[in-house]
Amino acid sequence: MAYRYDHILIRYGELSLKGKNRNSFIKQLLANVKLALKAYPGLEFEKQHDRMYIYLHDENPEAVSETLAKVFGISSFSLAVKTEPDMDAIVQACMESLDLSEKKTFKVAARRSDKNFPVISDQINRIVATAILKNSDWKVDVRTPDVKIVVEVHSDAAYIMTDKIPGAGGYPVGVGGKAMVLLSGGIDSPVASYLMMKRGVHIECVHFAAPPYTSQNAQDKVMALAELISPYQGEILVHVVPFTDLQLAIYQNADESYAITLMRRMMMRIATKLAQKRHCQAIATGESIGQVASQTLESMQAINAVTTMPLIRPVVCMDKVEIIDISKKINTYETSILPFEDCCTIFTPKNPVTKPRIEKCERYESRFDWEKMVDWCVDDVKSYWIHPGVSNEEEQDEDLF
């Protein structure tokens, strides 16, 4: 039986290039890793200058690895066996960590971080390889081995690893500030959320619900999407805005062709107020140029006009195929295409204006007291904490504002 892994060794990604900010980046990464792995209470964590270690303490290494692969700021990680910094112990751990019953090729790569260790790296390679050759039908292949056995020797311990799992890369979420993302039930906004987090931006999400025109299924779908992307930063706060009355007021006071533009202007005003209350520095959306009639540069200009907050559109220059490819990679695609419509798709006019004029938007808006209605929406928002893998139940937080 193969030796049970008892550690995970984490290698840092882009953050290693950040010089003076390195320590704060590592501290943020550790906090994010702990949060993402909240469902595994037995874990113990240790950060060092160039590595981070997780002590598994009998937690499932495969399950932990699956979550860890989604934490930004990690270049790669390996399941590891920890042993004493002693050659006999190292050889024994290597032998026990391998399934030698099936014939394979291998290579040993030792790294002697402790230069006081009496055996140099090349000798470690030879001693471990000799033991494997004597006790199996395995053969050495230094170019393209089936199994690469990595031995790292430190002053206090040695680590044996037989795999290298790619991390998510990017920056630790939180080092790039905070943004409010408009999260619909579509394909684009979860991808935009993912791309924001990859650059180290901590996100909160705002969703606009219009019951009874939108169903509870539509809101549940958004919460499911939030749960799917939550491992990338450990948890996500989702603000659900009751949008029905404001949406109906738009249709009662404006030409139908302007409805989507006016809705998005109202959404942007509400998102701005929520972002300011939650100390965000930007707003982000899943808009892409020309993807639908309401996503032209003229429409974006009309929408931008209602806020002075920076507005980021991470997928703005991607085509639909590129966006879908990312959505499949992050496992949101199948949920995004579930047939539960959000407030924008239900109220989409037959002929939306593609080149809206700001002065015309303002003329329609002057017909009703939108400012009071926007404040009502903000006052009545319900906020939910979404955690990965802890519980499917929504945890409402009423003490945020």
Salt bridges, closest charged atoms under 4 A:
ASP6 OD1 - HIS7 ND1 2.82
GLU14 OE2 - ARG199 NH1 3.26
GLU44 OE1 - HIS57 NE2 2.80
ASP50 OD2 - ARG111 NH2 3.65
ASP122 OD2 - ARG126 NE 3.06
GLU152 OE2 - ARG51 NH2 3.21
GLU152 OE1 - ARG111 NH1 3.60
GLU152 OE1 - HIS154 NE2 3.30
ASP188 OD1 - LYS320 NZ 2.88
GLU204 OE2 - LYS178 NZ 2.94
GLU204 OE1 - HIS239 NE2 2.77
GLU204 OE2 - ARG278 NH2 2.78
GLU235 OE1 - HIS387 ND1 3.21
GLU287 OE1 - ARG313 NE 2.65
GLU359 OE2 - ARG357 NE 2.99
GLU365 OE2 - ARG265 NE 2.82
GLU365 OE2 - ARG269 NH1 2.96
ASP375 OD1 - LYS273 NZ 3.47
GLU395 OE1 - HIS387 NE2 3.31
